[in-house]
Amino acid sequence: MNWDDTTDADSAEERLVGSVADREDQAVEAALRPKDLGEFIGQEKVREQLDLVLRAARARGATADHVLLSGAPGLGKTTLSMIIAAEMGAPIRITSGPAIQHAGDLAAILSSLQEGEVLFLDEIHRMSRPAEEMLYMAMEDFRVDVIVGKGPGATAIPLELPPFTLVGATTRAGLLPPPLRDRFGFTAHMEFYEPAELQRVIHRSAHLLDVEIDTVGAAEIAGRSRGTPRIANRLLRRVRDYAQVKADGVITRDIAEAALAVYEVDARGLDRLDRAVLEALLKLFGGGPVGLSTLAVAVGEERETVEEVAEPFLVREGLLARTPRGRVATPAAWTHLGLIPPRTAPGGGAQQDLFGT
């Protein structure tokens, strides 16, 4: 029940194990989101540190420091921003970097903020440069200069802002310029969840959705959720559907396995696209190395789809490696697909030299 924002890869939207929140996800998440830090599952260090920041701010009667949350989609950045507002007893305004293309867009939002309000800026790294430079002054001095007119006759009118808390969320912290990153008083990186934590997420969501699930059934779903609460909740809903139609509505390990087999999500959380990439790499190219474009053609997908949608999880699982010569399958990939690597495969024995000897 800790979820998050979106990814740049549009093709990920239709994947059951994709981290993009579709309309159904957004509707369900609104009902399942934890309301305070006590309900929030996982991210222990982040919760402890954020709790100290918020409690200290309340004790001083001041607005909380600006907060930057980074991490993969679906881990809880949006949820934490709402919790910050709730813990501070303040309203929250939600927008995103791509929606702010001009400095005037940002000025209009900032000038309408109330004192103590929380401004959640999703995908902050995608904000336009002029707006970004305006944000520096707003965060540090609670002031912006509004430019009136053009050319030599242009005039900068200073506009005072009430104290507010900016919560920035990004999936690519490295793209944030240092001047912006340094203006955040608290920075947290969201980690992928352990299966035990995802089990707790699934049990809580099942309770709120009035779904009966046993411990081993929850463990089976958690193990296929790619360390991401959003995916865990989506898989839970699909298994619930299967249990209602094909069984008595109770989710057990057997029911979870059968349901996820229908949806082509295997024991490690790989789906059709992930397995297609691995199978092409192993069966067509002997484990690699092979170029990304060639691999994409082999699986019938766009280059960007393979690179941005499939590869990150395969690399994180240790099934695929990126090398200067191309993509290479690891021994774990051969094992996962039940294949025996040839002697010339990466990790499978002696390598051929340039002349094939």
Salt bridges, closest charged atoms under 4 A:
ASP4 OD2 - LYS77 NZ 2.86
ASP5 OD1 - LYS77 NZ 3.85
ASP8 OD1 - ARG126 NH1 3.09
ASP8 OD2 - ARG172 NH2 3.68
GLU24 OE2 - ARG237 NE 3.46
GLU24 OE2 - ARG238 NH2 3.18
ASP25 OD2 - ARG234 NH2 2.64
ASP25 OD1 - ARG237 NH2 2.58
GLU29 OE1 - ARG33 NH2 3.52
GLU29 OE2 - ARG230 NE 3.05
GLU39 OE1 - ARG204 NH2 2.74
GLU44 OE1 - ARG47 NH2 2.49
ASP51 OD2 - ARG55 NH1 3.45
GLU87 OE1 - ARG58 NH1 3.56
GLU117 OE2 - ARG93 NE 3.22
GLU123 OE1 - HIS125 NE2 3.39
GLU132 OE2 - ARG129 NE 3.14
GLU140 OE1 - ARG183 NH2 3.23
ASP145 OD1 - ARG143 NH1 2.77
GLU220 OE2 - ARG224 NH2 2.69
GLU220 OE1 - ARG253 NE 3.75
ASP241 OD2 - ARG238 NH2 2.89
ASP241 OD1 - ARG240 NE 3.42
ASP266 OD2 - ARG275 NH1 3.59
ASP266 OD2 - HIS336 NE2 2.85
ASP271 OD1 - ARG15 NH2 2.69
ASP274 OD2 - ARG15 NH2 3.07
ASP274 OD2 - ARG226 NH1 2.87
GLU301 OE2 - ARG272 NH2 3.25
GLU307 OE1 - ARG303 NH1 3.71
GLU311 OE1 - ARG322 NE 2.78
GLU311 OE2 - ARG327 NE 2.60
GLU317 OE1 - ARG268 NH2 3.14
